[in-house]
Amino acid sequence: MFVREYGGRIRLGTGVKRLVARGGRVTGVETEAGETLPADEVVIGADFAHAMKHLLEPGVSAKYGAEQLKRKRCTSAGIRTRRRRCTPLSLTPSMRMKSGWYLQGGYAGLIGRLEEALRSRGVTIRTGTPVEEVLMLGSRCIGVWAGGEKLAFEHVVLNGDFPGTAALLGEQERGKAPARKYVPSSGCLLLYLGLNRTYPEALVHQFFFTEGIRDMLATVFVKGELPADPCIYAFHPSLIDPALPPGKSVLYVLVPVPSGGGVDWSGREAVVDAVLRSLERRGFPGLRAAVEWMKVRTPEDALAEGLFGGGSFGIAPSLQQSGVFRPQLAPFGIEGLYAVGASVHPGGGVPVVMQGAKQIADHILKKDCTANMHSI
C-alpha cells in the first residue's frame, strides 16, 4: 500500500531473466516473459554472487566484474546475544555500475598515498617512534613523550586499539578513567597467496558458505573452537589490478575463527591445508599447486601486534559495546585528546574507521574555527 501510494508499481510472479546494460550503466531488466523494464537504478534482493553469475549479460560480466559492479550498500545489522552469537537482522545488497572505486595495490597502497599527500602539505611524519606517555597540563593534553623526548601538540589522536590506550595516560588520569571490561571481536585466519596463474572464471569477491552455517557459527562464537567446515571469503584482485606480470596473481583468504587464547595455533599448517583444499573444491581448482608463496596470520599474530584479544575488528559489536555505548571520539574527557580506530565509534573495518577519522578531523576543524572566531 505504501509503495503504491507514492506511485510505485508492484509486480508479483514476474521473474527477472537478466540485467540490461548500456554504456557502462544498468538501464533496466528483462523479465522471463521477454519484456524489458527500464529503470534508473536496480536493487538486487537476491544473493549477490548468484546475481553476478546469472543475471548479467556475459559481456557485461566479463567487462566489469564484481568490483566495477559495486554493491552500493551492503549492510548487516546484528545483535550479539549473551551467548556471543551474531544474528543478522537485515542484509540488503545493491549494485550500481561505476558507484565505487578500487585502489590499485589494495589497502596496502593507501598508506603510501596518504603519506605522500601529507608530506606534500608540510606534515612531519615520524616512524619507529613509540609513544610512551600522554602529557598533561591541568585538564588539557599538551603533547606526548615519545622516543625519549617531549613533543608538544595542540591536539593528540590515539589510534592504537582503544582498550590499551589508557596505559598511556599518567597515573592520576588513569585513576580518573572509568574501569571497564571489554570483549574482543571475532578473530580471523588470514592467508595471503602469490600464485603462478589466474582464475579468470572466478569473481573478484566470493563468499563460500557452508550447509551447516548455524553449527559453524555456534562452534566459533559459542564454543570458541575452530570449525571443521568454515565459511570462507576470497578476494582475487588480480582480475582488475594489472600490477602483477601476466600469468601471476594474488589471492586473499579470510576465515572467521575465535579470538582470544582458546585456540592452539601450533598446528596451524593442518588448518591452512584444510582451507586450501576446501577452496580447491569450491572454486579454485589446482590452488595448492599454484601457490608460489604464502603468508599466514592468526589471532595470535594480531594479539602480538597490539590488537585487543587478537580480535580483527576491535571490541565486539555487542549491544553494550555499540552506538553510544562504544568509546566515542573524546573518550577520556580530556581537552585536546581524541581516539580513533576499530574499537571506537562508529566501529571496525577500514572504511568505517576512516569515517571515524573524518569525524574527528571535522570536529577539530570546527572547534578551531569557532575558537578563532571568538578571539577576533
N, C-alpha and C positions, 0 to 999 in steps of 0.2 A: 504493500500500500504506500509506504514511504517513497519508494523509488518511482512508482507511477505518478505520485502526487507532484513530483518535480520533473515530469515529462520523460522519465526513463521508460524503456521498453524491456519487458521480460519475456524470454523465450524458454519454454520448458521442452525437454526432449529433443533439443537441437544439438547434435554432436558437432564438434569442431574438427575438421579434417586437417587443416594446416593454416599456418600464418602466412599472410601475403605481405611482401616487402617490395619497396621500390626506392632506388636511390639511397640506400643505406638507412631506410626507416620502415618500420612496420606500419602498413596502411590499412590493415583490416584482417579479416579471417574468411576462410572458405569453409562452409558447412559441409557435412557429409552428403547433404542433398544437392551440392553443387552450386549453392548460392553464395555470392560474395557480399560480405557485410563490411562497409567501410568504417574505420574508427581512427580517431586521432591517437589514442593510446589503448593498449590491450593489456589487461591484467590476467595473468595465468594463475588460476586457483588449483591447478593440478601439480603433481610432483615436478620440480624444476628440471631434473635430469631427463624425465620422461618427455617433457615438453620439448626440450632441446633436441631429443633424438627423433621424435615422431611428428612434431607439428611444424618444424621449419622446412622450408624448401631446401633440397640438397645443396644448391649453390649458395644460399644464404648461410647455411650452417657451416660450410667449408670456409666461406669468406670471413665471417665474423667470429665464429667460435663462441665459447661460453664467456670469454672476457669482454668482448665488444657488446654482446647482448647482455648487458648488465641487469641484474635484479635491482630495480630502483630502490626497493626496500625489502629487506627480509628479516623480520624481527621475530624473536621467540620470547615472549614474556613468560617467566616461570617463577614458581614459588617453591623454595626448598622447605620441605616439612621437617619436623623434629627428627625424622629418621634420615635426613640429609638426602632425600631423593628429589630430583628435579622433575616437576610435572609441567610440560609445555602447555600454555593456555591458548596460544594462537601462533600460527605460522603462515604468513601471507607473502608468498613470493610474487614479485612483479618484474617484468622485463621491459626495457625500452632501449632501442638502439641509440648508441652514442650518448648514454646518460652517465658515463663514468670514465675514469682514466686509469691506465695501467702504468705504473712507474717502472721504466726499464731498469733491469737489475734487481727488481723487487724492493722490499722494505730496506734491505741492506744498503741500497743505493740512496735511500732517503737521508741517511746520516751525513754522507759526503756533500749532498746538495745543500742541506741546512747549514753545514759548517762553512761552505763556500759563500752562501748568502750572508751569513752573519759576519764573516771576516771582511767581506766587501763593504759592510756598513760600519767598520771600525770596532767591532766587538772583539774583545780579547778572550780567547778560549784556552783554558789550562787543562791538560790531561795528565793522568798519573799523579794527581794531587788529591789524596783522600781528605775529606772534611772530617776534622776531629771534634769540633765543638761549635755550637751556635753562640755568638757573643751577644750579650745583652747590656743595655744601659737603662736602668729603671725597668719600665714595662715595654721597652721597644727593642727590637732586634737591630743591631748596628753592623752586623757582618759575621764572618766565620773565622775560625782558626783552622788553617789548612796548610799542609806541607811545612809545618814549623814556623809559619808567620801569620800575622793578623791581616786579614783582608777586609776592608771596610766597604759596605754596600748599603744602599738605601732600602732595597728590597731583597729578600732571600727566599728562593723557592726550593724546597726539598723535594727531589724526585726519586729518592730511594723508596723501596717498598714500605708503606707507611707504618706498619707495626714496629719496625725497627728504628724509626727516625727519632723517637723520644729519647733514645740513648745519646743523641747529640746535644740535648738541652743540658744546661747547667743543673747542678744538684737541686738548687732552690726551685727552678722551673719544673723539673721532673716531679718534685713533690706536689706541685700545684695541679699537674695534669691528671685527669681522672683515670683511675686504673680500669682497664677494660680488657677482657679476654676475647680475642678474635679467633674465627675459624677460617682456615685457608680454603681456597677454591680447589677444584679437582686438579690433578696433575696431568701431564702429557708425556707419552713416549714419542719422541721426535726422531725421524730418520731423514737425513739429507743424503741423496744419492746422486752420483755422477754416472751417467750411462753412456754406452758406446752406440746407442741407437735412439730413435724417437718412436713415439707411439701416435702416429697421425690419426688413428681411428679413435683415440681417447678424447675426452673433453679436458679443457684447462682445469676445471674444478670438478671433482667427483666425490660423492659421498656413498660409501658402501655400508648399508645397514644389514643387520642380521635378522633371521627369522625370530629368534628369541630375544628381542631387544629389551623386553621388560626384565628378563633374567639377567641380561648383561648389565643393565643399569643398577639392579639390586646388588650384583656382585661388586661393582666398582664403588657405588655410593653408600651402600648399607653395610656390606661385609668388609669393604676395604681390601678386596683381593683382585688379582689380575683375572680378567675374563678369558675363558677358553676360546671364545669366538667373538672378538671385539668388532665394534663399528670402526671404520677407517675413513679418514679424509685424505685424498690425494690431490696434490697441486702439481700440474705439469706445465710450467710457464714457458718452456721452450717452444711450445706451439705458436706463441705470439711474440716471443722475445728473441731476436736474432743475435744475441750477444755471443752465443757459442758457435764454434765451427760447424759446418754441415755434418750431419750424421751423429752429432753429440747432443746430449740433453741432460737436464737435471729433473729430479722428482723429489718433492717434499711430501712426507707422510706423517700424519698425526693420529695417534691412538689415545683415547681417553683412558687414564689409569688413576688409581688412588694417589693422593698426595700424602705428605707425612712420611713417617719412617716405618710404616707397617709392611712394606714390600721389600724383600731381599733381592737386590738387583745384581748380586754377584754372578748369577747365571743368566744375565740378560741376553747372551748370544742365542740361547734357545728361543727366547721370546721374540727376538728380532727375526730369526729364521722362520718362525711360525707366521709372523706378519707378512713377510715377503712371499711365502708360499700361498697365503690367503690372497694377496694381490695378484699373483700369477693366475689363480683360479678365477678371480673376479673381473679381470680386465687388462692385465699386463702380462701376457704370456712371455715366457723366457726371461723374466725380470732378473732373477738371480744371476744368470749367465751374463747379463748385460751390465752388471754393476762393475765400474772401474774403481770407484772409491766411495766410501760411506762414512758419515759421521753420525753418531748416536748420542742423544741427550735424554736423560731420565730425570724424574723429580729429585733424585739425589744431586745431580749436577745443578739443577735450578736452586736447590737449597744452599749449596756451596757458594753460589754466586749472589746470594742475598735475597732470593725470592721467598717470601714468608711461607713456611711449612712446605716448601717445594711446590707450591701451587703455581699454576701457569697464568692465572688471571686475577692476582691479588687476593684479597679476602673474599670468601664465598658470597655469592649474591643471595643470601638468605634474607628473609623478611626483616630480621633485626639488623642486617648489615647493608640495606639498600635504601635509596632515596635519602630522606632526611636523617636516617639512622646510620648512614655511611659517613666517614670522615669528610668534612667539607673543605673548601679551598683555603680557609684560615682556621685550621682545626685546634690550634693551641690558644687562641685568644690573645696572641702576642702581636703587637703592632709591627707591620713590616715583614712578618714571617708567614709563608704560604706553603702548601703542599700540593703535589700533582702525582699522578700515577694510577696504576690499575686498582689500588686499594682505596682511592679517593673518588668521591662523586665526580662524574657520573658513572664510572666503572671501568672494567677491564676491556682489553682489545685495543690494538694500536689506533684505529680511527676514533674510538671513544676517548682514549687517553689524550689524543690530540685536541679533541673538543674541550676537555678539561683544561688543557694548557691555554687554549684560546680564551676560555672564560677568565682565567687568572690574568692573562695579558690585558684583556678588555677592562677588567676590574681595576688593575693598577693604573692603566692609562686614564681611565675615567676619574680615579681618585686623585691622580696627579694634576689633571686638568682642573678639577674642582678646587684643589688647594691653591693652584696658581691664580685662579680667578678671585679667590678670597683674599689673596695677598696683594692684588692690584689696587 
